[in-house]
Amino acid sequence: MKSYWEIRWHARGGQGAWTASQFLASAALSVNKYFQSFPEFGAEREGAPIVAYTKISDFPIKNYSQIEEPDAVVVLDPTLFSQVPFLKGLKSDGYLVVNYPGEPKQLREELKVSPGIKVFTVDATKIALETLKRPITNTTMAGALVRATKILNFEDVVNEMIRSFSGKFKKEIIDANVNAIRRAYEEVKQG
């Protein structure tokens, strides 16, 4: 397993990419890893493209810059395909995890993804609508990312979801988010 990960999240304002980045960083902290999580907002309005970053390491992180060459890219909203160059800088052996209802092979062809990049798809919108009753895919995509990269142990992520959401949300909301993470973890496809 890699000891240092850089992840770039692409979404629209209001979809929770930075929340997912922070949540993943918090899960890393819970298992004594080092982390950074920070957003990059352009036009700060709901619906505008945004980027969030997560760094997770077994060792102290001394680089505080944005991530130019991520190990993994997570795309929460497929409507960004024609608007954002989200593949830019992705390492040639990196991971692309996308909220996409089709097969990874289809996405690879559609986006002309380089052969060395591992492509994963999950219908996160469908899962979110069925579990959360809203099209907010941030926790769902966190589950897909964990399965694709094995960046953290699945149970550690679930335990952190329960811990960090307790006291902030009702049990039904926590249970729905745990279910969304679990379903995405189980339903993500690689191609």
C-alpha positions as CSV (number, residue, x, y, z in Angstrom):
1,M,0.0,0.0,0.0
2,K,1.2,3.5,-0.8
3,S,2.4,5.6,2.1
4,Y,1.5,9.0,0.5
5,W,-1.6,9.9,-1.5
6,E,-2.7,13.1,-3.2
7,I,-6.4,13.3,-4.2
8,R,-8.1,16.0,-6.2
9,W,-11.9,16.2,-6.0
10,H,-14.0,17.9,-8.7
11,A,-17.6,19.0,-8.1
12,R,-20.0,21.9,-8.2
13,G,-20.5,24.2,-5.3
14,G,-23.0,22.7,-2.9
15,Q,-22.3,19.1,-3.7
16,G,-20.0,18.5,-0.8
17,A,-16.6,17.9,-2.3
18,W,-14.7,19.7,0.4
19,T,-16.9,18.0,3.0
20,A,-15.8,14.7,1.5
21,S,-12.2,15.8,1.5
22,Q,-12.4,16.8,5.1
23,F,-14.2,13.6,6.1
24,L,-11.6,11.5,4.4
25,A,-8.8,13.5,6.2
26,S,-10.6,13.0,9.5
27,A,-10.8,9.2,8.8
28,A,-7.0,9.2,8.1
29,L,-6.4,11.1,11.4
30,S,-8.5,8.5,13.3
31,V,-5.9,5.8,12.2
32,N,-2.9,8.0,13.0
33,K,-2.1,9.2,9.5
34,Y,-1.0,12.7,8.6
35,F,-3.3,14.7,6.3
36,Q,-4.2,18.0,4.7
37,S,-7.6,19.0,3.3
38,F,-8.3,22.3,1.6
39,P,-10.7,23.7,-1.1
40,E,-10.1,25.9,-4.1
41,F,-13.2,28.0,-4.9
42,G,-13.5,30.0,-8.1
43,A,-16.7,32.0,-8.3
44,E,-18.1,31.2,-4.9
45,R,-21.7,30.3,-5.8
46,E,-23.7,27.2,-5.7
47,G,-23.4,25.2,-8.9
48,A,-20.0,26.7,-9.9
49,P,-17.1,24.2,-10.5
50,I,-14.9,23.8,-7.4
51,V,-11.9,21.7,-6.5
52,A,-10.9,20.2,-3.2
53,Y,-7.7,18.5,-2.2
54,T,-6.8,15.7,0.2
55,K,-3.3,14.6,1.1
56,I,-2.9,11.5,3.3
57,S,0.5,10.2,4.5
58,D,2.2,7.8,6.9
59,F,4.7,10.6,7.5
60,P,4.5,14.3,8.2
61,I,3.5,16.3,5.1
62,K,5.7,19.3,4.5
63,N,4.4,20.4,1.1
64,Y,1.4,22.8,1.5
65,S,0.8,23.5,-2.2
66,Q,-2.1,22.5,-4.4
67,I,-2.0,19.1,-5.9
68,E,-0.8,19.3,-9.5
69,E,-0.1,15.6,-10.1
70,P,-2.7,13.7,-8.1
71,D,-2.6,10.0,-7.5
72,A,-6.4,9.9,-7.7
73,V,-9.1,12.2,-9.2
74,V,-12.7,12.0,-7.9
75,V,-15.5,13.5,-10.0
76,L,-18.8,14.0,-8.2
77,D,-20.7,15.5,-11.1
78,P,-20.4,14.1,-14.7
79,T,-21.8,17.4,-16.1
80,L,-18.2,18.7,-15.5
81,F,-16.8,16.5,-18.3
82,S,-17.0,19.3,-20.9
83,Q,-16.2,22.1,-18.5
84,V,-13.3,21.1,-16.4
85,P,-9.9,19.5,-17.4
86,F,-10.1,17.1,-14.5
87,L,-7.6,14.6,-16.1
88,K,-4.9,17.3,-16.2
89,G,-1.9,16.1,-14.2
90,L,-3.3,12.8,-13.2
91,K,-0.4,10.4,-12.8
92,S,0.0,7.9,-15.7
93,D,-0.8,5.1,-13.2
94,G,-3.4,7.0,-11.3
95,Y,-7.0,6.4,-10.3
96,L,-10.0,8.0,-11.9
97,V,-13.2,7.6,-9.8
98,V,-16.3,9.0,-11.4
99,N,-20.0,9.3,-10.6
100,Y,-21.1,7.8,-13.8
101,P,-24.0,5.3,-14.5
102,G,-22.2,3.5,-17.4
103,E,-19.4,1.0,-17.5
104,P,-15.7,2.1,-16.9
105,K,-14.7,1.0,-20.5
106,Q,-17.4,3.3,-21.9
107,L,-16.1,6.2,-19.8
108,R,-12.5,5.5,-20.7
109,E,-13.4,5.7,-24.4
110,E,-15.6,8.7,-24.0
111,L,-12.9,10.7,-22.1
112,K,-10.0,9.2,-24.0
113,V,-8.3,8.1,-20.8
114,S,-4.7,6.9,-21.0
115,P,-4.3,3.1,-20.8
116,G,-2.2,3.1,-17.5
117,I,-4.9,5.0,-15.5
118,K,-7.3,2.8,-13.6
119,V,-10.9,3.9,-14.2
120,F,-13.7,3.3,-11.7
121,T,-17.4,4.2,-12.1
122,V,-20.3,4.1,-9.7
123,D,-23.8,5.5,-10.1
124,A,-23.4,7.7,-7.1
125,T,-26.4,9.8,-7.9
126,K,-28.7,6.8,-8.0
127,I,-27.3,5.5,-4.7
128,A,-27.6,9.0,-3.1
129,L,-31.2,9.3,-4.2
130,E,-32.1,5.9,-2.9
131,T,-30.3,6.1,0.4
132,L,-30.2,9.9,1.2
133,K,-33.2,10.9,-0.8
134,R,-31.1,13.8,-2.3
135,P,-28.6,13.9,-5.1
136,I,-25.7,14.8,-2.9
137,T,-22.9,12.3,-3.8
138,N,-20.0,13.3,-1.5
139,T,-20.1,10.4,1.0
140,T,-21.0,8.0,-1.7
141,M,-18.0,8.9,-3.7
142,A,-15.8,8.6,-0.6
143,G,-16.9,5.0,-0.4
144,A,-16.1,4.4,-4.1
145,L,-12.6,6.0,-3.6
146,V,-11.8,3.9,-0.6
147,R,-12.7,0.7,-2.6
148,A,-10.8,1.8,-5.7
149,T,-7.6,2.9,-4.0
150,K,-7.6,1.0,-0.6
151,I,-6.3,4.3,0.8
152,L,-8.0,3.5,4.1
153,N,-9.7,0.5,5.7
154,F,-13.4,0.5,4.9
155,E,-14.5,-0.1,8.5
156,D,-12.3,2.8,9.7
157,V,-14.1,5.1,7.2
158,V,-17.5,3.9,8.4
159,N,-16.5,4.3,12.1
160,E,-15.3,7.9,11.4
161,M,-18.6,8.7,9.6
162,I,-20.5,7.5,12.7
163,R,-18.2,9.4,15.1
164,S,-18.0,12.6,13.2
165,F,-21.7,12.9,12.3
166,S,-22.9,11.9,15.8
167,G,-24.3,14.9,17.7
168,K,-24.7,16.8,14.4
169,F,-27.3,14.7,12.7
170,K,-30.1,12.4,13.5
171,K,-29.4,8.7,13.6
172,E,-31.4,8.1,10.4
173,I,-29.2,10.6,8.5
174,I,-26.0,8.9,9.8
175,D,-27.4,5.4,8.9
176,A,-28.3,6.7,5.4
177,N,-24.8,8.0,4.8
178,V,-23.2,4.8,6.1
179,N,-25.5,2.9,3.7
180,A,-24.5,5.2,0.9
181,I,-20.8,4.6,1.6
182,R,-21.3,0.9,1.8
183,R,-23.3,0.6,-1.4
184,A,-20.8,2.7,-3.3
185,Y,-18.0,0.5,-1.9
186,E,-19.8,-2.6,-3.1
187,E,-21.1,-1.3,-6.4
188,V,-18.1,0.5,-7.8
189,K,-16.9,-1.0,-11.1
190,Q,-13.3,-1.1,-12.5
191,G,-12.4,-1.2,-16.1
